[in-house]
Amino acid sequence: MTSPAVSSRALPHPGRGEIRLEGVLHALSDPMRLRIVRELAAVSDELSCSHFDLPVTKSTTTHHFRVLRESGVIRQIYRGTAKMNGLRRDDLDDLFPGLLDSLLDAAARQAVRVGSD
């Protein structure tokens, strides 16, 4: 049996059953990655990579998105030339009920406390 051809632009994602708590926690432990997730959660929609204005190099930004995708926190797909990012909220809420909301609430409280966003 042969596999159907996969577009060279298709990006690998873990299936719902492959998402691991330690991978999610690792992905969200970085301030830049947490910032990306907070922005995605705030809009409840897909955002392009170019939407995010992170104070790091393009290669570092690419790394952060890859870690989030490979851990199962976000889904990335190409729409034309734009790489779109969406939060995998349904998968995360199903696997780890309350985790994402708790982390986002804690991050928001910390941002207020330390005066950052």
PEUR-V136795 format. One record per pair of residues at least 12 apart in sequence whose C-alpha atoms are under 8 Angstrom apart, sorted by sequence separation. I is the first residue (numbers start at 1). GAP is how many residues later the second one is. D is the distance in whole Angstrom. If there is no record, write none. Layout:
i->I gap->GAP d->D
i->I gap->GAP d->D
//
This chain:
i->74 gap->12 d->5
i->75 gap->12 d->6
i->74 gap->13 d->4
i->75 gap->13 d->6
i->73 gap->14 d->6
i->74 gap->14 d->5
i->73 gap->15 d->6
i->36 gap->16 d->7
i->72 gap->16 d->7
i->73 gap->16 d->8
i->73 gap->19 d->7
i->32 gap->22 d->7
i->33 gap->31 d->6
i->32 gap->32 d->7
i->33 gap->32 d->7
i->49 gap->33 d->8
i->48 gap->34 d->6
i->49 gap->34 d->6
i->33 gap->35 d->7
i->48 gap->35 d->6
i->49 gap->35 d->6
i->48 gap->36 d->4
i->49 gap->36 d->7
i->47 gap->37 d->5
i->48 gap->37 d->6
i->46 gap->38 d->6
i->47 gap->38 d->5
i->46 gap->39 d->5
i->47 gap->39 d->7
i->27 gap->40 d->6
i->28 gap->40 d->8
i->46 gap->40 d->5
i->27 gap->41 d->6
i->45 gap->41 d->6
i->46 gap->41 d->8
i->44 gap->42 d->8
i->45 gap->42 d->8
i->44 gap->43 d->8
i->24 gap->44 d->8
i->27 gap->44 d->7
i->40 gap->45 d->8
i->27 gap->46 d->8
i->40 gap->46 d->7
i->41 gap->46 d->7
i->24 gap->47 d->6
i->40 gap->47 d->6
i->23 gap->48 d->5
i->24 gap->48 d->7
i->24 gap->49 d->6
i->37 gap->50 d->7
i->20 gap->51 d->7
i->19 gap->52 d->6
i->19 gap->53 d->6
i->13 gap->56 d->6
i->14 gap->56 d->6
i->16 gap->56 d->8
i->13 gap->57 d->6
i->14 gap->57 d->7
i->15 gap->57 d->8
i->12 gap->58 d->7
i->14 gap->58 d->6
i->13 gap->59 d->7
i->13 gap->62 d->7
i->11 gap->65 d->7
i->11 gap->66 d->7
i->38 gap->66 d->7
i->10 gap->67 d->7
i->10 gap->68 d->8
i->9 gap->69 d->7
i->34 gap->73 d->8
i->16 gap->75 d->6
i->21 gap->75 d->8
i->35 gap->82 d->8
//
